[in-house]
Amino acid sequence: MRDSTNERSRLHTVWSGKRARWDTAVQLGAAAEELMVRKISPRVAKFGEVTELWGHLLPAELRRHCRLEGVTAGCLSVLVDSPSYMYELQLCSCELLEQLQRECPRAQIKKIKIALG
């Protein structure tokens, strides 16, 4: 009889553990949704137009070798896969910056930083 009680106790522990994990997953889902609404969606709205315009401004060959890394404190970071494309992008960076500032004022881009990466 005692073994049966022990098994029930272990079964209850396992069941409780699964239920606790399920509750945590639900809370994680709510946290992820809040993160999307409060943090990610506003950034996408603000900088999504930068990404789209960047794709239109650069020639296809140059675009294949460049990747937007992000915008921090008004600085647009761009990674380039070779020094020759880095030089080419540096040559046109002033014009790119002017276009981005004119077409995407919400992003408040003040500088373009180009790095190998």
Buried (B, 14 or more C-beta within 10 A) or exposed (E): EEEEEEEEEEEEEEEEEEEEEEEEEEEEEEEEEEEEEEEEEEEEEBBEBBEEBBEEBBEEEBBEBBEBBEBEEEEBBBBBEEEEBBEBBEEBBEEBBEBBEEBBEEBEBEEBEBEEE
